[in-house]
Amino acid sequence: MLNTIEIAKNIFTLEAKAINNLSSLLTNDFNDAVQHILTSKGRLVISGMGKSGHIGLKISATLASTGTPSFFMHPAEAMHGDLGMLTKDDILLAISNSGESEEILRIIPLIKRMGITLIGMSGKKNSTLAKSSDYFLNIFVEEEACPLQLAPTTSTTATLVMGDALAIAIMQERGFKAEDFAMYHPGGSLGRKLLTKVSDIMSSKALPIVQAESSFQEIIQTMTQGKLGLAIVMKEGCLIGVITDGDLRRALERNDKPRFEFVAKEIMTASPKTIHENAMADEAEQFMLKHKINDLVVVNDENNVLGVVQIFDTGSVW
């Protein structure tokens, strides 16, 4: 019986070796390609056949999500009309491990005629693709992880890593920030936190407000109706405290006074943490995590109480 764990470990070793070897294959073409992409007015179009195409799709997606306009063009479809998607300002990144893929080679003369810059990514530095490229990225690997040396394995990993290196180098040169990333990922949790303001997620209707002299029974009724697990304590229109379930328990535990004799100002946590309505959801989350609290009172420039934001509103894993 085969030891599948040992097989897996061997694959990891082979592919890690191939990735480490990529550093020695880098030339000034990598830096020059990055600079050319940064100054280009067009898109970075990715093309490749078979497994190279699958990897190219991922590279294109990474580029697009990190600030470099990009899309994938199937080389076979390019010969049947999709070349019309290209403009003279675009750059074509063609991927072929052998550097001799027929579909890739057929479009090279056409894009050259259009004046489009060609970046070639291949494992063969003397291939037709390499020699035809304005910039060449070498993804040579000594052997595939496939024992038959047939299925693209190590070579596709090297291709993916080189694509990641290209995308991240461009990203860092652009000064791409988390806020920029969020703009391209508005549907994800990161986008939601970085693009959503506190005012968008706070609870603001029928706020559970009590006065400083409100009785214990009034506090309980208000908290129950408010369904936020807290009461906001006001005095003469100003926020002076909050009462949470924990505040109620602590008041009862440390005092022998009958519970119905308590008033709000004796139970509340004074000078509660607040956050401005225009603060971002991510800021609110980090603030609550830092102070180990689950709720924040939301205020405006005049310090008027507008609502309550809670930790689960921000998309936190808590």
TAKA-V730792 format. One record per backbone hydrogen bond with DSSP energy under -1.0 kcal/mol. CO is the residue of the C=O (numbers start at 1). NH is the residue of the N-H. If there is no record, write none. Layout:
CO:NH / CO:NH
//
This chain:
2:4 / 3:7 / 4:8 / 5:9 / 6:10 / 7:11 / 8:12 / 9:13 / 10:14 / 11:15 / 12:16 / 13:17 / 14:18 / 15:19 / 16:20 / 17:21 / 19:22 / 22:25 / 27:30 / 28:32 / 29:33 / 30:34 / 31:35 / 32:36 / 33:37 / 34:38 / 35:39 / 43:91 / 45:93 / 46:73 / 47:95 / 49:52 / 50:54 / 51:55 / 52:56 / 53:57 / 54:58 / 55:59 / 56:60 / 57:61 / 58:62 / 59:63 / 60:64 / 61:65 / 63:68 / 64:67 / 69:44 / 71:46 / 74:78 / 77:80 / 77:82 / 78:81 / 78:83 / 81:84 / 82:85 / 83:86 / 87:90 / 89:42 / 91:45 / 92:119 / 93:47 / 94:121 / 97:123 / 99:129 / 101:105 / 102:106 / 107:111 / 108:112 / 109:113 / 110:114 / 111:116 / 112:115 / 117:92 / 118:134 / 118:135 / 119:94 / 120:137 / 121:96 / 122:139 / 124:127 / 127:131 / 128:132 / 135:120 / 137:122 / 146:149 / 153:157 / 154:158 / 155:159 / 156:160 / 157:161 / 158:162 / 159:163 / 160:164 / 161:165 / 162:166 / 163:167 / 164:168 / 165:169 / 166:170 / 167:171 / 168:172 / 169:173 / 170:174 / 171:176 / 177:181 / 178:182 / 179:183 / 182:185 / 185:188 / 188:192 / 189:193 / 190:194 / 191:195 / 192:196 / 193:282 / 196:281 / 197:200 / 198:201 / 198:202 / 203:308 / 207:209 / 208:232 / 210:234 / 211:214 / 212:265 / 214:264 / 215:219 / 216:220 / 217:221 / 218:222 / 219:223 / 220:224 / 221:225 / 222:226 / 223:227 / 229:245 / 231:243 / 232:210 / 233:240 / 233:241 / 234:212 / 235:238 / 238:235 / 240:271 / 241:233 / 242:269 / 243:231 / 244:248 / 245:249 / 246:250 / 247:251 / 248:252 / 249:253 / 250:254 / 258:261 / 259:262 / 262:216 / 263:266 / 264:267 / 264:268 / 269:242 / 273:297 / 275:299 / 276:279 / 277:199 / 279:198 / 280:284 / 281:285 / 282:286 / 283:287 / 284:288 / 285:289 / 286:290 / 287:291 / 288:293 / 294:311 / 296:309 / 297:275 / 298:306 / 298:307 / 299:277 / 300:303 / 304:300 / 307:298 / 308:203 / 309:296 / 310:313 / 311:316
//
